[in-house]
Amino acid sequence: MPPGDDTADARARLRDLLVCVADAEGRAPRSVARDMVLPESDVVSYRVTLPEFATVPLGAGLRAVRAVRDLVATCARAVADDLPDTDARTPGRLVERTSLSTADEGFGFDLFIPVHHDAAPRFGRATTMRLLRTSNAALAADPRTVDHLVDDVSSALADLAGEHRGSPFDLVFHWAAALPADRRDTSLRFPRNFGANVRARREKAVPAAARGAVQGRVTRLALDGPRRVVTIRGPFTLDGRPTGRERAVRVRVDDRQTYLLAVEAHTAGLTVRAEGDVESTGAKQGIVVEPGGFTVVDRGRG
């Protein structure tokens, strides 16, 4: 070890030390450095398998970035539902504190999920564990018995399967050095047909001309080119039939006035209801709001 940062060869010595530790542990130097710099973050590594020298189209790459964000957010919300020391803002704050780096080779990301949260110790670890368990369930899922958390996670996982959702990919879970887990690093291998099968199952589940409705709080607002998209978290009904637990539903609104109403509801934390025709975006279901199909249910709190 160099005696201090002011030593002329400090960087070279640290680099050599890093390589020695990595060789001794049978790990990549980057992995060792990661544990030193972010000892209190669990790491989820995503890598898609591509032919040599192949690239990923921009659309598929952006879809993968959204998918890893959705995986963390979906599992964080599920964990928050089970923990007493959390509120509606806790999942979003964890997503904001989660960081990402790109792979050295090929296409993929490393997600760094902080283990602890100020108000809820180990909230991040619980989220990563929930992601592992649910991803494992998605791999082994019987379509007849899939619950809605596994269904939502499966949809996001399908978006990690590269162009046309037809490539195999891996998720590797590495536990924070500062909070060792009771298990070793875990690797999940998703086969080539996983993404396409999930998409086919979701499309088959939506009948032609289906009508959908969702009631809950606005959790996200986005301007997607000329389109305005509002995300509402709440119970989702399909042709009047409940589909199970709460989920985040993308609602497309075509007029500016409705979007401004959604912005107002989001700012004030009001409950809204949206209904209209169901559309499929990839493997996910959303709603296209009809005229008058977006309403504020409560105009105040108490």
Beta strands, then each sheet from edge to edge (+ up, - down):
strand 1: 41-48
strand 2: 99-102
strand 3: 107-114
strand 4: 169-174
strand 5: 186-190
strand 6: 211-224
strand 7: 227-234
strand 8: 236-238
strand 9: 241-242
strand 10: 247-253
strand 11: 271-281
strand 12: 284-296
sheet 1: 2+ 3- 1+ 4- 5+
sheet 2: 9+ 8- 6+ 7- 10+ 12+ 11-
end
